[in-house]
Amino acid sequence: MPLLTNVLFVSTKLFFLANWITIVDHCRAQFRAPEEPIRVVAVECLSRLVWKYLFNFREPDATALEKISKIYPSLFPQGKRFIIPNDTNLEHFWNIIYYISMRNLDYGMKNIIFMLLNSDQLSSSTKDDAIFRDRVIVAIKGTLFF
């Protein structure tokens, strides 16, 4: 995966845009790998690909956000207590949130930050079960970069 990611980084715009989603899908498939080092490398590669896509190749916001909307649900499953993969460094998750929010702050706040904070369930529930530690940490750290 790191080799494929680096090949995409030095490739032309057309080659990158045609192939980056394939590598992202491969990274997401590795989140369930039995070996921890593979999962860590997959999240790191995904973070780098998101950065490259959002900041080096300017596509219209609607197109970019449509592609990004396919990525973050696999990292932050809605209604789950954990993030996937849950044994990796949280810094990569912070970076992904930061990159998405820097591209479109409203989208990042409404679709990712509030979802991670579980804001819809917090208003209807007063239980501590509605607050998930790792998800809250990722949401807060991701917004602190602003």
Backbone as numpy.savetxt, mean C-alpha at the origin, in Angstrom:
# Nx Ny Nz CAx CAy CAz Cx Cy Cz
12.19 -11.05 -7.34 11.39 -9.85 -7.34 12.23 -8.58 -7.34
13.29 -8.50 -6.53 14.10 -7.27 -6.58 14.70 -7.02 -7.96
15.09 -8.08 -8.63 15.66 -7.92 -9.96 14.61 -7.39 -10.93
13.41 -7.94 -10.87 12.32 -7.47 -11.74 11.97 -6.02 -11.44
11.95 -5.68 -10.17 11.65 -4.30 -9.77 12.71 -3.35 -10.30
13.97 -3.72 -10.18 15.04 -2.86 -10.67 15.04 -2.75 -12.19
14.69 -3.83 -12.88 14.58 -3.76 -14.34 13.48 -2.76 -14.73
12.37 -2.80 -14.02 11.30 -1.83 -14.31 11.74 -0.40 -14.00
12.55 -0.22 -12.97 13.00 1.12 -12.61 13.84 1.76 -13.70
14.63 0.99 -14.39 15.51 1.56 -15.42 14.91 1.44 -16.82
13.70 0.93 -16.91 13.08 0.74 -18.22 12.42 2.04 -18.70
11.95 1.98 -19.92 11.26 3.13 -20.49 9.86 3.25 -19.88
9.26 4.38 -20.10 7.93 4.65 -19.56 6.91 3.64 -20.08
6.93 3.38 -21.36 5.95 2.46 -21.95 6.12 1.05 -21.40
7.36 0.59 -21.24 7.61 -0.74 -20.71 7.16 -0.82 -19.25
7.47 0.21 -18.47 7.06 0.22 -17.07 5.54 0.17 -16.95
4.85 1.05 -17.66 3.40 1.11 -17.55 2.72 -0.16 -18.04
3.34 -0.85 -18.97 2.76 -2.09 -19.49 2.97 -3.27 -18.54
3.99 -3.21 -17.70 4.37 -4.39 -16.92 4.34 -4.23 -15.41
4.17 -3.05 -14.88 4.30 -2.88 -13.44 3.19 -3.58 -12.67
1.99 -3.61 -13.20 0.88 -4.27 -12.51 1.13 -5.77 -12.40
1.77 -6.35 -13.40 2.10 -7.77 -13.34 3.06 -8.05 -12.19
4.05 -7.20 -12.01 5.00 -7.37 -10.91 4.32 -7.12 -9.57
3.42 -6.15 -9.52 2.66 -5.88 -8.30 1.82 -7.11 -7.93
1.18 -7.72 -8.90 0.40 -8.92 -8.64 1.29 -10.06 -8.13
2.48 -10.16 -8.68 3.42 -11.18 -8.21 3.84 -10.88 -6.77
4.08 -9.63 -6.44 4.43 -9.24 -5.06 3.28 -9.59 -4.11
2.07 -9.27 -4.52 0.92 -9.56 -3.65 0.74 -11.06 -3.44
1.06 -11.85 -4.44 0.97 -13.31 -4.30 1.99 -13.82 -3.29
3.09 -13.12 -3.14 4.14 -13.54 -2.21 3.82 -13.18 -0.76
2.77 -12.41 -0.52 2.40 -12.05 0.86 2.02 -13.28 1.67
1.59 -14.34 1.01 1.19 -15.58 1.69 2.30 -16.62 1.68
3.50 -16.22 1.26 4.62 -17.16 1.20 4.98 -17.64 2.60
5.42 -18.88 2.73 5.74 -19.41 4.06 7.01 -18.80 4.67
7.90 -18.28 3.85 9.15 -17.72 4.37 9.02 -16.22 4.59
9.40 -15.76 5.77 9.30 -14.33 6.09 10.15 -13.45 5.17
11.40 -13.81 4.85 12.19 -12.92 3.98 11.54 -12.63 2.64
10.82 -13.58 2.10 10.15 -13.36 0.82 9.03 -12.33 0.98
8.30 -12.41 2.07 7.21 -11.45 2.31 7.77 -10.04 2.50
8.88 -9.92 3.21 9.50 -8.62 3.45 9.96 -8.00 2.13
10.60 -8.80 1.30 11.06 -8.31 0.00 9.87 -7.93 -0.88
8.80 -8.68 -0.81 7.61 -8.37 -1.62 7.02 -7.01 -1.25
6.93 -6.72 0.04 6.38 -5.42 0.47 7.32 -4.29 0.08
8.61 -4.51 0.21 9.58 -3.48 -0.17 9.51 -3.20 -1.67
9.42 -4.23 -2.48 9.30 -4.05 -3.93 8.00 -3.34 -4.29
6.92 -3.71 -3.62 5.63 -3.06 -3.86 5.70 -1.57 -3.53
6.34 -1.23 -2.43 6.48 0.16 -2.04 7.26 0.95 -3.09
8.31 0.37 -3.58 9.12 1.05 -4.59 8.35 1.22 -5.90
7.61 0.20 -6.29 6.84 0.29 -7.53 5.74 1.35 -7.44
5.09 1.42 -6.30 4.05 2.45 -6.11 4.67 3.83 -6.21
5.82 4.03 -5.58 6.49 5.33 -5.65 6.83 5.68 -7.09
7.43 4.76 -7.79 7.85 5.00 -9.18 6.63 5.34 -10.05
5.56 4.59 -9.87 4.37 4.82 -10.69 3.74 6.18 -10.39
3.59 6.50 -9.12 2.87 7.72 -8.77 3.67 9.00 -9.02
4.99 8.94 -8.93 5.75 10.18 -9.01 6.60 10.33 -10.27
6.88 9.28 -10.98 7.69 9.43 -12.19 6.86 9.42 -13.46
5.70 8.82 -13.42 4.87 8.74 -14.61 3.51 9.34 -14.29
3.28 10.51 -14.80 2.05 11.22 -14.49 0.93 10.76 -15.41
0.06 9.93 -14.87 -1.16 9.55 -15.56 -2.28 10.37 -14.93
-3.42 10.49 -15.59 -4.54 11.21 -14.97 -4.89 10.59 -13.62
-5.35 11.42 -12.69 -5.65 10.95 -11.33 -6.63 9.79 -11.34
-7.64 9.86 -12.17 -8.64 8.78 -12.20 -8.00 7.44 -12.56
-7.13 7.44 -13.54 -6.45 6.21 -13.96 -5.51 5.72 -12.87
-4.72 6.63 -12.32 -3.75 6.25 -11.28 -4.46 5.70 -10.05
-5.50 6.36 -9.61 -6.20 5.92 -8.40 -6.96 4.62 -8.62
-7.41 4.40 -9.85 -8.06 3.11 -10.15 -7.06 1.96 -10.01
-5.85 2.17 -10.49 -4.82 1.13 -10.38 -4.38 0.95 -8.93
-4.25 2.05 -8.22 -3.82 1.98 -6.81 -4.91 1.33 -5.96
-6.16 1.54 -6.31 -7.25 0.97 -5.51 -7.25 -0.56 -5.55
-6.54 -1.15 -6.48 -6.44 -2.60 -6.53 -5.32 -3.12 -5.62
-4.45 -2.22 -5.17 -3.28 -2.63 -4.38 -3.54 -2.60 -2.89
-4.05 -1.50 -2.36 -4.11 -1.35 -0.91 -5.08 -2.30 -0.20
-6.17 -2.78 -0.83 -7.00 -3.74 -0.09 -6.28 -5.04 0.25
-5.29 -5.42 -0.54 -4.54 -6.63 -0.21 -3.58 -6.40 0.95
-3.17 -5.16 1.16 -2.30 -4.83 2.29 -3.08 -4.62 3.57
-4.22 -3.97 3.45 -5.04 -3.62 4.60 -6.45 -4.17 4.42
-6.66 -5.46 4.65 -8.01 -6.03 4.45 -9.03 -5.34 5.36
-10.11 -4.92 4.77 -11.13 -4.20 5.53 -11.82 -5.13 6.52
-11.95 -4.65 7.75 -12.61 -5.41 8.79 -11.71 -6.41 9.50
-10.46 -6.48 9.10 -9.51 -7.40 9.75 -8.68 -6.63 10.77
-8.20 -7.34 11.77 -7.37 -6.73 12.80 -5.95 -6.46 12.34
-5.50 -7.14 11.32 -4.10 -7.13 10.96 -3.88 -6.52 9.59
-2.62 -6.28 9.29 -2.21 -5.88 7.96 -1.47 -7.07 7.35
-1.40 -7.11 6.06 -0.78 -8.27 5.39 0.41 -7.78 4.58
1.53 -8.40 4.68 1.94 -9.42 5.65 2.21 -8.77 7.00
1.85 -9.45 8.05 1.86 -8.84 9.37 3.19 -8.95 10.10
4.18 -9.58 9.52 5.46 -9.72 10.21 6.57 -8.89 9.56
6.19 -7.90 8.78 7.18 -7.06 8.12 7.28 -5.71 8.82
8.30 -4.97 8.45 8.51 -3.65 9.00 7.37 -2.72 8.57
6.81 -2.00 9.50 5.67 -1.13 9.19 6.06 0.07 8.34
7.35 0.36 8.25 7.79 1.53 7.50 7.37 1.48 6.03
7.37 0.32 5.44 6.96 0.21 4.04 5.48 0.55 3.87
4.67 0.17 4.84 3.25 0.50 4.80 3.05 2.01 4.96
3.84 2.63 5.85 3.75 4.09 6.01 4.08 4.77 4.70
5.13 4.29 4.04 5.54 4.90 2.78 4.46 4.78 1.71
3.83 3.64 1.62 2.78 3.45 0.61 1.63 4.42 0.86
1.23 4.56 2.11 0.16 5.51 2.44 0.59 6.94 2.12
1.80 7.26 2.45 2.33 8.60 2.17 2.34 8.88 0.67
2.81 7.94 -0.12 2.86 8.15 -1.57 1.47 8.36 -2.15
0.53 7.54 -1.74 -0.83 7.67 -2.26 -1.44 8.99 -1.82
-1.24 9.36 -0.57 -1.81 10.60 -0.05 -1.15 11.84 -0.66
0.12 11.75 -0.97 0.78 12.89 -1.62 0.25 13.09 -3.04
-0.11 12.03 -3.68 -0.66 12.15 -5.03 -2.07 12.73 -4.99
-2.88 12.25 -4.05 -4.25 12.74 -3.92 -4.66 12.61 -2.46
-4.58 13.71 -1.74 -4.81 13.70 -0.30 -6.23 13.27 0.06
-7.22 13.74 -0.65 -8.61 13.36 -0.34 -8.81 11.86 -0.48
-8.28 11.30 -1.54 -8.40 9.86 -1.76 -7.69 9.10 -0.64
-6.49 9.52 -0.31 -5.72 8.84 0.74 -6.42 8.89 2.08
-6.99 10.03 2.41 -7.66 10.16 3.71 -8.96 9.36 3.74
-9.79 9.51 2.73 -11.10 8.85 2.73 -11.02 7.34 2.57
-10.17 6.90 1.67 -10.16 5.47 1.33 -9.16 4.64 2.10
-8.12 5.27 2.64 -7.10 4.47 3.32 -7.01 4.82 4.80
-6.75 6.07 5.11 -6.53 6.47 6.51 -7.77 6.20 7.36
-8.92 6.66 6.93 -10.14 6.44 7.71 -10.50 4.96 7.79
-10.22 4.21 6.71 -10.47 2.78 6.74 -9.55 2.10 7.75
-8.29 2.52 7.79 -7.35 1.93 8.76 -7.73 2.28 10.19
-8.21 3.48 10.39 -8.62 3.90 11.73 -9.96 3.30 12.12
-10.62 2.66 11.16 -11.90 2.01 11.42 -12.93 3.02 11.90
-12.92 4.20 11.29 -13.74 5.30 11.78 -15.23 5.01 11.70
-15.67 4.23 10.74 -17.10 3.94 10.65 -17.58 3.08 11.81
-16.75 2.17 12.30 -17.14 1.33 13.42 -16.92 2.02 14.77
-15.99 2.97 14.81 -15.75 3.67 16.07 -16.94 4.53 16.48
-17.61 5.10 15.48 -18.75 5.95 15.82 -19.94 5.13 16.31
-20.05 3.88 15.86 -21.19 3.06 16.27 -20.85 2.12 17.42
-19.59 2.06 17.82 -19.19 1.14 18.87 -18.28 1.85 19.85
-18.45 1.55 21.09 -17.57 2.13 22.11 -16.60 1.09 22.64
-16.55 -0.07 22.04 -15.66 -1.13 22.48 -14.24 -0.84 22.03
-13.29 -1.31 22.80 -11.89 -1.21 22.41 -11.57 -2.18 21.28
-12.44 -3.14 21.02 -12.21 -4.11 19.96 -12.20 -3.46 18.58
-12.80 -2.28 18.47 -12.87 -1.62 17.18 -11.54 -0.97 16.79
-10.61 -0.85 17.73 -9.33 -0.22 17.46 -8.28 -1.32 17.31
-7.62 -1.32 16.16 -6.62 -2.34 15.87 -5.25 -1.67 15.85
-4.38 -2.08 16.75 -3.12 -1.41 17.03 -2.25 -1.18 15.79
-1.92 -2.21 15.05 -1.04 -2.05 13.89 -1.64 -1.15 12.83
-2.92 -1.27 12.62 -3.58 -0.45 11.60 -3.57 1.02 12.00
-3.79 1.29 13.28 -3.78 2.68 13.76 -2.37 3.25 13.66
-1.37 2.47 14.03 0.01 2.94 13.95 0.37 3.27 12.51
0.01 2.42 11.58 0.31 2.66 10.16 -0.41 3.92 9.68
-1.66 4.09 10.05 -2.41 5.27 9.62 -1.80 6.55 10.16
-1.47 6.56 11.42 -0.92 7.78 12.04 0.46 8.08 11.48
1.33 7.09 11.40 2.68 7.32 10.87 2.64 7.74 9.41
1.71 7.18 8.65 1.58 7.55 7.25 1.18 9.01 7.08
0.39 9.54 8.01 -0.02 10.94 7.92 1.02 11.88 8.52
1.89 11.39 9.36 2.90 12.25 9.96 3.93 12.75 8.95
4.06 12.08 7.84 5.00 12.52 6.82 4.58 13.83 6.17
3.29 14.18 6.28 2.81 15.41 5.65 3.47 16.56 6.33
